[in-house]
C-alpha cells in the first residue's frame, strides 16, 4: 500500500488535529469535511454521545452503506500491517486508536500510519 497525504483545505478548524473520524469518513464517502462533521454532530445529538464515539460514527458509517469486515491475517493468523495489505477497494480502517482511509491501494491521511496493523475495516460497497 502506498501513502498519499490528505489535503486539509476544507477542514473546519485548521489547527484541530484529532479529527481522524471526520477526515476518514469524508474521504471514503466522497463528501465534504463540513457535511460529514454536521452529519456526525446530528447523529451524536440524537444518540446522546460525542460524534467520534464508536457507537456514533459506526452507526453513521453503516447508515452510509459501509460494511464492517474482519481484519485480514497472514498465513500464521497474525494481523497484517497496512503497508503489507493488498486491498484495492475503498474503506475506513481502524488501527490502534486511529481511523484512516484507504482507496485503491493508497492510504490517505495526514500522516503515514502504514506500520500499524489493520484491526478491522468498514468497506464501501455502495458508490
CORTAFEN-V213383 format. One record per backbone hydrogen bond with DSSP energy under -1.0 kcal/mol. CO is the residue of the C=O (numbers start at 1). NH is the residue of the N-H. Records with the same first field share a line. If there is no record, write none. Layout:
BEGIN
CO=NH ; NH
END
This chain:
BEGIN
2=107
4=109
8=11
13=16
17=19
19=23
20=24
21=25
22=26
23=27
24=28
25=29
26=31
32=36
33=37
34=38
35=39
36=40
37=41
38=42
39=43
40=44
41=45
42=46
43=47
44=48 ; 49
50=53
53=56 ; 57
54=58
55=59
56=60
57=61
58=62
59=63
60=64
61=66
62=65
67=123
69=121
72=80
74=77
78=74
80=118
81=84
82=85
85=87
89=104
90=124
91=102
92=122
93=100
94=119 ; 120
98=95
100=93
101=108
102=91
103=106
105=2
106=103
107=4
108=101
109=6
113=116
114=83
116=82
120=94
121=69
122=92
123=67
END
